Amino acid sequence: MTTHSIGSDWHPEFIVIGAAKAATTWIQMQLQANPVIFMPDPEPHYFSREFGQGEAFYASFFSGRPADGALIGEKSADYLSYDQAPARIAAMLPKVRLVVQLRDPVERAYSDYKMLFRRGTVRGQPEEYLSSLDNPQPRFLNDGLYGKHLSRWLDHFEREQLFAFRFEDVARDPEQVVRLTSEHIGAPVLFDPGLANKHENSSKSPLLPLPLRKALAPLKDTVRPVRGTRLFEGARSLLARQVAYPPLRPDLRERLTEFYQKDIDLAEKLLGLDLSHWKVPASEIAA
């Protein structure tokens, strides 16, 4: 395939900015299935934690784009909550189209906790990390303060530049989500029904025990060529186990629902979306 040189115009015309742990990979895969769209597979994180790498680093993510005028975009799910990302993006890409997918912040926080529990980064109970922002992983709670973060984005971008949809919209009507997203970024609509129900949920995948993962870490590059083969996956399945996550207790869930109430009100006002179902305590839903 013929590709542009880095010196050509490579700047993204749209960015999926988050939220983290809201299944943004799904919309990325749907957009990548459209032949007129180019998005790199890895998240550049350039306007967040990799900004110090410089613009050439960012440009390198788009070096493989086709030469036929593809619509260029990227996804970095940490941008939404990263304080400096809006100003940095506005300085480089003032007309960029933004896409944000939001998930019930309580579910998002617990999902983020499970991801780091799975990796062995955190070992304590959810109460140690989800009871207040004063903990070693404040991102669990902070990343779900959508109203706070969106206010910052709208200080730098026009409201019409931002398209937002809900996590549950994907289950309810995935084709409409793709249609509305495509229209927002200026792409012809292409919906891939084969991807409609494909949601990556790594928290449910069997995992090797942490001590064994640490012992095998130096061999990661060596075994990469055989990953996915029947022999490799068969051997892995003998040792891998489902992760037993500490549960999110009902009383903590209710406290989290209350914690996010006012911020959800703000997000509703900013976006014009109905998020009222996120403000209902679990005890009322059960009743």
Residue pairs with C-beta under 8 A, 6 or more apart in sequence:
1 66
1 67
2 66
2 67
3 63
3 64
3 65
3 66
3 67
4 10
4 63
4 65
4 67
6 56
6 59
6 60
6 63
10 59
10 62
10 63
10 65
10 72
11 72
11 92
11 93
12 62
12 72
12 73
12 74
12 93
12 96
13 71
13 72
13 73
13 96
13 97
13 185
13 186
14 71
14 72
14 73
14 96
14 97
14 98
14 99
14 184
14 185
14 186
15 73
15 74
15 75
15 76
15 79
15 89
15 93
15 96
15 97
15 98
15 99
16 24
16 27
16 28
16 73
16 74
16 75
16 76
16 77
16 99
16 100
16 101
17 76
17 77
17 79
17 80
17 85
17 98
17 99
17 100
17 153
18 24
18 76
18 77
18 78
18 79
18 80
18 81
18 100
18 101
18 143
19 77
19 80
19 81
19 100
19 101
19 102
19 103
19 108
19 143
19 144
19 146
20 77
20 78
20 80
20 81
20 108
20 112
20 143
21 77
21 103
21 108
21 111
21 112
21 115
21 143
22 77
22 101
22 102
22 103
22 108
22 167
23 101
23 103
23 167
23 170
23 199
23 200
24 75
24 77
24 101
25 75
25 200
26 170
26 195
26 198
26 199
26 200
27 75
27 99
27 101
27 170
27 177
27 178
27 181
28 39
28 75
29 192
29 195
29 198
30 174
30 178
30 181
30 191
30 192
30 195
31 37
31 39
31 73
31 178
31 181
31 182
31 185
31 187
32 39
32 41
33 190
33 192
33 195
34 182
34 187
34 188
34 190
35 190
36 70
36 71
36 187
36 188
37 70
37 71
37 72
37 73
37 187
38 62
38 64
38 65
38 66
38 70
38 71
38 72
38 73
39 72
39 73
39 74
39 75
40 61
40 62
40 64
40 74
42 61
43 74
43 75
43 76
43 77
43 78
44 50
44 58
44 61
44 74
44 76
45 76
45 78
46 53
46 57
46 58
46 61
46 76
47 76
47 79
47 82
47 84
47 85
47 88
47 89
48 76
48 78
48 79
48 82
48 84
48 85
49 78
49 82
50 57
50 58
51 84
51 88
55 92
61 74
62 72
62 74
65 72
71 185
71 186
71 187
73 185
78 85
78 143
79 85
79 89
80 100
80 143
80 146
80 149
80 150
80 153
81 139
81 142
81 143
81 145
81 149
83 152
86 152
86 153
86 155
86 156
86 157
87 156
89 96
89 156
90 156
90 157
95 161
96 157
96 161
97 161
97 163
97 184
97 185
97 186
98 153
98 157
98 161
98 162
98 163
99 162
99 163
99 164
99 181
99 184
99 185
100 150
100 162
100 163
100 164
100 165
101 164
101 165
101 166
101 167
101 170
102 146
102 164
102 165
102 166
102 167
102 267
102 273
102 275
103 111
103 166
103 167
104 167
104 277
104 278
105 144
105 145
105 146
105 256
105 260
105 263
105 264
105 278
106 144
106 248
106 253
106 256
106 257
106 260
106 278
107 167
108 143
108 144
109 130
109 140
109 141
109 143
109 144
109 256
110 126
110 130
110 248
111 203
112 139
112 140
112 143
113 122
113 126
113 129
113 130
113 137
113 140
114 203
114 243
114 245
115 202
115 203
116 122
116 137
117 123
117 243
117 245
117 246
118 202
118 203
118 207
118 243
118 245
120 210
120 213
121 137
122 128
122 129
122 136
122 137
125 246
126 246
126 247
126 248
126 249
126 252
127 249
127 252
128 135
129 135
129 136
129 137
129 140
130 140
130 141
130 248
130 252
130 256
131 252
131 255
132 141
133 141
133 142
141 256
141 259
144 260
144 263
145 260
145 263
146 263
146 264
146 267
147 262
147 263
147 264
147 265
147 266
147 267
147 269
147 270
148 263
148 266
150 162
150 164
150 266
150 267
150 270
150 271
151 266
151 270
153 162
154 162
154 270
159 270
162 271
163 180
163 181
163 184
163 185
164 271
164 273
165 177
165 180
165 181
166 273
166 275
169 176
169 177
170 177
170 199
174 191
174 196
174 197
175 191
175 193
175 196
178 189
178 190
178 191
179 189
179 191
182 188
182 189
182 190
183 189
203 243
203 245
204 242
206 237
206 240
206 241
206 242
207 213
207 240
207 241
207 242
207 243
208 216
208 236
208 239
208 240
209 239
209 241
212 239
216 223
223 232
226 232
227 233
250 282
250 283
253 281
253 282
254 281
254 282
254 283
257 278
257 279
257 280
257 281
257 282
258 281
260 278
260 279
261 279
264 275
264 278
264 279
265 279
267 273
267 275
268 274
268 275
268 276
